[in-house]
Amino acid sequence: MFVSPNLLWLWLPTLFSYLVIPLLDAIIGEDQSNPPEEAVPALEEDRFYRYVTYALVPVLWASFLVSVIFVGTHELPWHGVLAVILAAGGTLGYGLNLGHEMGHKKTSLERWLAKITLALGFYGHFFVEHNRGHHRDVATPVDPASSRMGESIYRFVFREMPGAFFRAWDLEAERLERCGKSVWSLENEIIQPALISLVLYGTLIAFLGVQMIPVLLLIAFWGAFQLTQANYIEHYGLLRKLQANGRYERCQPHHSWNSNHLFSNWALFHLQRHSDHHAHPTRRYQSLRDFPDLPRLPSGYFGMYAIAYVPAIWFKVMDKRLLDAVDRDPSRINFEPAKRDRLMRRYRLGDAQETTTGAGVAA
């Protein structure tokens, strides 16, 4: 084992994410420009942007392996281990976002690269859950990945993480049953990345020792929590109306929170232009557009993550923005059920059409 004399540098990745990126967003500002529509087809076919995502796959794998091996081969105090866990988990968060970008694409190469990337954080079920679950149910009470008005991020994580896995498993089981195949076959797109994860984590534990198990579990959790944070802020309190036929209205641009803050959009493949992503899930990141009159976040995602950690500040910042975004119409708000009446009274929303909190069939 090696002894590290100075551990402050281990905190630099986390400080960069939570302090430097929000500061750069504030200094550089927003970019609301869109690529001309006549340029979009050529932009979509430009392989440079595709190669950027390909190149990041081995970079993220190397970063993860270096972090884990570093912890396993150095004597670190608890705060040093914590610093590496947060940094490595943050890397997994970037991996989840990269897997999200490639997982929406139609080529077999990109879809497999998405699974390989998601396997780093033992979160391969996201490949199924997001594409076939979240995009179907987004901004409805039945979506575990859409947060509700009055719901803190700490309450949300206990609903979103297990809910996402079980929905993914149900969706994949239904698909395989239609194909006449067993849910336990290698055709299962949840099992495929899970096997990669098992080999990866098993190999690391075999070489570095069983003491790495809690470290790996915490890294995987913190990586998954990066995705949970993004899900929390992307659709907070926004609701698609349930129609008379029992189906939810079509997802519209105003059902997502958006941000044009330049630096964090660079870091996240324009994920913050979320409305266009839901309108055109296969559109590549370089082509995503801004729209007028969308619900707007006051900062990029990294700044909003920090705000979300303090629910009182989050509610103070976001609840008024939510009410403005929906014109104070409670039928357009996805309420936390236990807090609905209290929030209605607090914001003097009065008698209005009841928002549904039951299950429904998404459009």
C-alpha positions as CSV (number, residue, x, y, z in Angstrom):
1,M,0.0,0.0,0.0
2,F,1.2,3.5,-0.8
3,V,0.8,6.6,1.5
4,S,-0.5,9.8,-0.1
5,P,0.8,12.9,1.7
6,N,-1.5,15.5,0.1
7,L,-5.1,14.7,-0.6
8,L,-6.6,18.1,-1.3
9,W,-6.3,17.5,-5.1
10,L,-8.7,14.5,-4.8
11,W,-11.5,17.0,-4.1
12,L,-10.8,19.1,-7.3
13,P,-13.3,17.1,-9.6
14,T,-16.1,17.6,-7.1
15,L,-15.3,21.2,-6.5
16,F,-15.1,21.8,-10.3
17,S,-18.6,20.3,-10.8
18,Y,-20.4,22.1,-7.9
19,L,-18.5,25.5,-7.8
20,V,-16.6,26.1,-11.0
21,I,-19.2,25.0,-13.6
22,P,-22.1,27.1,-12.0
23,L,-19.7,30.0,-11.9
24,L,-18.7,29.6,-15.5
25,D,-22.4,29.3,-16.4
26,A,-23.1,32.6,-14.7
27,I,-20.1,34.3,-16.3
28,I,-20.4,33.0,-19.9
29,G,-24.2,33.1,-19.8
30,E,-26.8,31.5,-22.1
31,D,-26.8,30.7,-25.8
32,Q,-30.3,30.7,-27.3
33,S,-29.2,30.3,-30.9
34,N,-30.4,27.3,-32.9
35,P,-28.8,25.7,-36.0
36,P,-30.7,26.7,-39.2
37,E,-33.2,24.0,-40.1
38,E,-31.6,23.6,-43.6
39,A,-28.3,22.8,-41.9
40,V,-29.7,20.2,-39.5
41,P,-29.5,17.1,-41.9
42,A,-25.8,17.8,-42.6
43,L,-25.2,18.5,-38.9
44,E,-26.9,15.2,-37.9
45,E,-24.6,13.3,-40.4
46,D,-21.4,15.0,-39.3
47,R,-19.3,12.2,-37.9
48,F,-17.1,14.5,-35.8
49,Y,-19.8,14.7,-33.1
50,R,-20.4,11.0,-33.2
51,Y,-16.7,10.3,-32.8
52,V,-16.6,12.5,-29.7
53,T,-19.1,10.2,-28.0
54,Y,-17.2,7.1,-29.1
55,A,-13.9,8.4,-27.8
56,L,-15.3,9.1,-24.4
57,V,-16.2,5.5,-23.7
58,P,-12.6,4.3,-23.1
59,V,-11.8,7.6,-21.3
60,L,-14.6,7.0,-18.8
61,W,-13.7,3.4,-18.3
62,A,-10.0,4.3,-17.7
63,S,-11.0,7.1,-15.3
64,F,-13.2,4.7,-13.3
65,L,-10.6,2.0,-13.2
66,V,-7.8,4.4,-12.1
67,S,-10.0,5.8,-9.3
68,V,-10.9,2.3,-8.0
69,I,-7.4,1.0,-8.2
70,F,-6.1,4.1,-6.6
71,V,-8.3,3.6,-3.5
72,G,-7.5,-0.1,-3.4
73,T,-3.7,0.4,-3.5
74,H,-3.3,3.5,-1.3
75,E,-3.7,4.1,2.4
76,L,-6.2,6.9,2.6
77,P,-8.0,8.6,5.5
78,W,-11.8,8.4,5.3
79,H,-12.0,11.9,3.7
80,G,-9.6,10.8,1.0
81,V,-11.7,7.8,0.2
82,L,-14.8,10.0,0.2
83,A,-13.2,12.4,-2.2
84,V,-12.4,9.5,-4.6
85,I,-15.9,8.1,-4.2
86,L,-17.5,11.4,-5.1
87,A,-15.1,12.0,-8.1
88,A,-15.6,8.4,-9.4
89,G,-19.3,8.6,-8.9
90,G,-19.3,11.9,-10.7
91,T,-17.5,10.2,-13.6
92,L,-20.2,7.6,-13.7
93,G,-22.8,10.4,-13.9
94,Y,-21.1,11.6,-17.1
95,G,-21.2,8.0,-18.2
96,L,-24.9,7.8,-17.7
97,N,-25.4,10.9,-19.7
98,L,-23.2,9.5,-22.5
99,G,-25.1,6.3,-22.3
100,H,-28.3,8.3,-22.6
101,E,-27.1,10.1,-25.7
102,M,-26.0,6.9,-27.5
103,G,-28.8,4.7,-26.2
104,H,-31.3,6.8,-28.1
105,K,-29.6,6.1,-31.4
106,K,-30.5,3.5,-34.0
107,T,-27.1,2.0,-34.9
108,S,-26.1,-1.2,-33.2
109,L,-22.7,0.1,-32.4
110,E,-24.0,3.1,-30.5
111,R,-26.6,1.1,-28.6
112,W,-23.9,-1.4,-27.5
113,L,-21.5,1.4,-26.5
114,A,-24.4,2.8,-24.4
115,K,-24.8,-0.6,-22.6
116,I,-21.0,-0.8,-22.1
117,T,-20.9,2.7,-20.6
118,L,-23.9,2.1,-18.4
119,A,-22.4,-1.1,-17.1
120,L,-19.7,1.0,-15.4
121,G,-22.2,2.0,-12.8
122,F,-24.2,-1.2,-12.7
123,Y,-27.1,0.8,-14.2
124,G,-27.7,-1.0,-17.5
125,H,-31.5,-1.1,-16.9
126,F,-31.5,2.6,-17.7
127,F,-31.2,1.7,-21.4
128,V,-34.6,0.1,-21.3
129,E,-36.3,2.2,-18.6
130,H,-35.5,5.6,-20.1
131,N,-36.2,4.9,-23.8
132,R,-39.4,2.8,-23.3
133,G,-40.6,4.0,-19.9
134,H,-39.7,7.5,-19.1
135,H,-40.3,8.9,-22.6
136,R,-43.7,7.2,-22.6
137,D,-44.8,8.3,-19.1
138,V,-42.9,11.6,-18.7
139,A,-44.6,14.4,-16.7
140,T,-47.4,12.1,-15.4
141,P,-48.0,10.8,-11.9
142,V,-47.2,7.3,-13.0
143,D,-43.6,8.1,-14.0
144,P,-41.1,7.4,-11.2
145,A,-38.6,9.6,-13.0
146,S,-40.8,12.8,-13.0
147,S,-40.6,14.7,-9.7
148,R,-43.7,16.3,-8.1
149,M,-44.3,19.7,-6.7
150,G,-43.5,19.6,-2.9
151,E,-41.3,16.5,-3.3
152,S,-37.8,16.8,-2.0
153,I,-34.9,15.2,-3.9
154,Y,-34.4,12.9,-0.8
155,R,-37.9,11.6,-1.1
156,F,-37.7,11.4,-4.8
157,V,-34.6,9.2,-4.8
158,F,-36.5,6.5,-2.9
159,R,-39.3,6.5,-5.4
160,E,-37.2,7.0,-8.6
161,M,-34.4,4.5,-8.2
162,P,-36.4,1.3,-7.4
163,G,-39.3,2.4,-9.5
164,A,-37.1,2.8,-12.6
165,F,-35.6,-0.7,-12.2
166,F,-39.0,-2.4,-11.7
167,R,-40.5,-0.6,-14.7
168,A,-37.5,-1.5,-16.9
169,W,-37.8,-5.1,-15.9
170,D,-41.5,-5.2,-16.6
171,L,-41.1,-3.6,-20.0
172,E,-38.3,-6.0,-21.0
173,A,-40.3,-9.0,-19.7
174,E,-43.3,-7.9,-21.8
175,R,-41.1,-7.4,-24.9
176,L,-39.4,-10.8,-24.6
177,E,-42.8,-12.5,-24.0
178,R,-44.1,-11.0,-27.2
179,C,-41.0,-12.5,-28.9
180,G,-41.6,-15.9,-27.4
181,K,-38.3,-15.7,-25.4
182,S,-37.5,-16.2,-21.7
183,V,-36.9,-13.2,-19.6
184,W,-33.7,-14.8,-18.4
185,S,-32.3,-15.2,-21.9
186,L,-29.2,-13.3,-23.2
187,E,-31.7,-11.3,-25.4
188,N,-32.7,-9.4,-22.2
189,E,-31.2,-5.9,-22.6
190,I,-31.0,-5.5,-18.8
191,I,-29.1,-8.8,-18.3
192,Q,-26.6,-7.9,-21.1
193,P,-25.0,-4.9,-19.3
194,A,-25.5,-6.5,-15.9
195,L,-23.2,-9.3,-16.9
196,I,-20.5,-6.8,-18.0
197,S,-21.0,-5.1,-14.6
198,L,-20.6,-8.4,-12.7
199,V,-17.4,-9.3,-14.5
200,L,-16.0,-5.8,-14.0
201,Y,-16.8,-5.5,-10.3
202,G,-16.0,-9.2,-9.6
203,T,-12.5,-8.7,-11.2
204,L,-11.8,-5.6,-9.2
205,I,-12.9,-7.3,-5.9
206,A,-10.8,-10.4,-6.7
207,F,-7.6,-8.3,-7.3
208,L,-8.1,-5.5,-4.7
209,G,-9.9,-7.4,-1.9
210,V,-13.4,-7.7,-0.4
211,Q,-12.8,-4.4,1.4
212,M,-13.6,-2.7,-2.0
213,I,-17.2,-3.9,-1.9
214,P,-18.6,-0.9,0.1
215,V,-16.4,1.5,-1.9
216,L,-17.7,0.1,-5.2
217,L,-21.3,0.2,-4.0
218,L,-21.0,3.8,-2.9
219,I,-19.4,4.8,-6.2
220,A,-22.2,3.1,-8.1
221,F,-24.9,4.7,-5.9
222,W,-23.3,8.2,-6.3
223,G,-23.2,7.7,-10.0
224,A,-26.8,6.7,-10.1
225,F,-27.7,9.7,-7.9
226,Q,-26.2,12.0,-10.6
227,L,-29.0,10.7,-12.9
228,T,-31.6,11.0,-10.2
229,Q,-30.6,14.7,-9.7
230,A,-31.1,15.3,-13.4
231,N,-34.4,13.6,-13.5
232,Y,-35.5,15.6,-10.4
233,I,-35.0,18.9,-12.0
234,E,-36.0,18.1,-15.6
235,H,-39.8,17.9,-15.1
236,Y,-40.3,19.2,-11.6
237,G,-44.1,19.6,-11.0
238,L,-45.0,19.7,-14.7
239,L,-48.0,17.6,-15.7
240,R,-49.6,16.3,-18.9
241,K,-53.3,16.4,-18.6
242,L,-55.3,13.2,-18.4
243,Q,-57.8,13.2,-21.3
244,A,-61.4,11.8,-21.3
245,N,-60.3,8.7,-23.1
246,G,-58.0,7.8,-20.2
247,R,-54.8,8.7,-22.1
248,Y,-52.4,11.5,-21.3
249,E,-52.1,14.4,-23.7
250,R,-49.0,14.2,-26.0
251,C,-45.8,15.4,-24.4
252,Q,-45.2,19.0,-25.4
253,P,-42.2,21.4,-25.1
254,H,-43.7,23.0,-22.0
255,H,-43.6,19.7,-20.1
256,S,-39.8,20.0,-19.5
257,W,-37.6,22.5,-17.7
258,N,-34.9,23.9,-20.0
259,S,-31.6,25.8,-19.6
260,N,-29.4,27.4,-22.3
261,H,-26.4,28.0,-19.9
262,L,-23.5,27.4,-22.2
263,F,-20.8,25.7,-20.3
264,S,-23.0,23.0,-18.6
265,N,-24.7,22.4,-22.0
266,W,-21.2,21.7,-23.4
267,A,-20.5,19.3,-20.5
268,L,-23.8,17.4,-20.9
269,F,-24.3,17.1,-24.6
270,H,-27.1,19.7,-24.6
271,L,-29.2,17.6,-22.3
272,Q,-30.5,20.8,-20.8
273,R,-32.4,21.5,-24.1
274,H,-34.7,18.9,-22.8
275,S,-37.9,19.8,-24.5
276,D,-36.5,19.2,-28.0
277,H,-35.0,15.9,-26.7
278,H,-38.4,14.7,-25.7
279,A,-39.9,15.9,-29.0
280,H,-37.2,14.2,-31.1
281,P,-35.5,11.5,-28.9
282,T,-33.2,10.3,-31.7
283,R,-32.0,13.8,-32.6
284,R,-28.3,14.1,-32.0
285,Y,-27.1,16.5,-29.3
286,Q,-25.5,19.0,-31.7
287,S,-28.9,19.6,-33.3
288,L,-31.1,20.1,-30.3
289,R,-33.0,23.4,-30.4
290,D,-34.3,26.0,-28.0
291,F,-37.9,27.1,-28.1
292,P,-39.5,30.4,-26.9
293,D,-41.8,30.5,-23.8
294,L,-40.4,27.3,-22.2
295,P,-40.2,26.7,-18.5
296,R,-36.7,28.1,-17.7
297,L,-34.2,27.1,-15.0
298,P,-32.3,30.0,-13.3
299,S,-29.0,28.1,-13.6
300,G,-27.5,25.1,-15.5
301,Y,-28.0,21.6,-14.1
302,F,-24.9,21.7,-11.8
303,G,-26.1,24.9,-10.1
304,M,-29.6,23.4,-9.7
305,Y,-28.1,20.2,-8.2
306,A,-26.6,22.3,-5.3
307,I,-29.9,24.1,-4.8
308,A,-31.8,20.8,-4.7
309,Y,-29.7,19.6,-1.8
310,V,-31.5,22.2,0.4
311,P,-35.2,21.6,-0.1
312,A,-36.3,24.8,1.5
313,I,-34.2,26.8,-1.0
314,W,-35.3,24.6,-3.9
315,F,-39.0,25.1,-3.1
316,K,-38.5,28.8,-2.7
317,V,-36.7,29.1,-6.0
318,M,-38.7,26.7,-8.1
319,D,-42.3,26.7,-6.8
320,K,-43.0,30.3,-8.0
321,R,-41.3,29.5,-11.3
322,L,-43.6,26.4,-11.6
323,L,-46.7,28.4,-10.9
324,D,-45.7,31.0,-13.5
325,A,-44.9,28.3,-16.1
326,V,-48.4,26.8,-15.7
327,D,-50.3,30.1,-15.3
328,R,-51.2,29.0,-11.8
329,D,-53.4,26.3,-13.2
330,P,-53.4,23.4,-10.7
331,S,-54.7,21.0,-13.3
332,R,-51.2,21.4,-15.0
333,I,-49.3,20.6,-11.8
334,N,-48.0,17.2,-10.8
335,F,-48.4,17.5,-7.0
336,E,-46.9,15.4,-4.3
337,P,-50.2,13.8,-3.2
338,A,-49.7,14.3,0.5
339,K,-48.9,18.0,0.1
340,R,-51.4,18.9,-2.6
341,D,-54.1,20.5,-0.3
342,R,-51.4,22.3,1.7
343,L,-49.8,23.7,-1.5
344,M,-53.2,24.7,-2.9
345,R,-53.9,26.7,0.3
346,R,-50.4,28.2,0.5
347,Y,-50.4,29.5,-3.0
348,R,-54.1,30.4,-3.0
349,L,-54.9,28.3,-6.0
350,G,-58.5,27.9,-5.0
351,D,-61.0,25.4,-6.4
352,A,-59.9,23.9,-9.6
353,Q,-60.0,20.7,-11.6
354,E,-58.5,17.9,-9.6
355,T,-55.1,16.7,-10.8
356,T,-55.0,13.0,-11.1
357,T,-52.6,11.0,-8.9
358,G,-53.7,7.6,-10.1
359,A,-52.4,5.4,-12.8
360,G,-53.2,6.0,-16.5
361,V,-52.1,5.1,-19.9
362,A,-49.6,7.5,-21.4
363,A,-49.9,8.8,-24.9
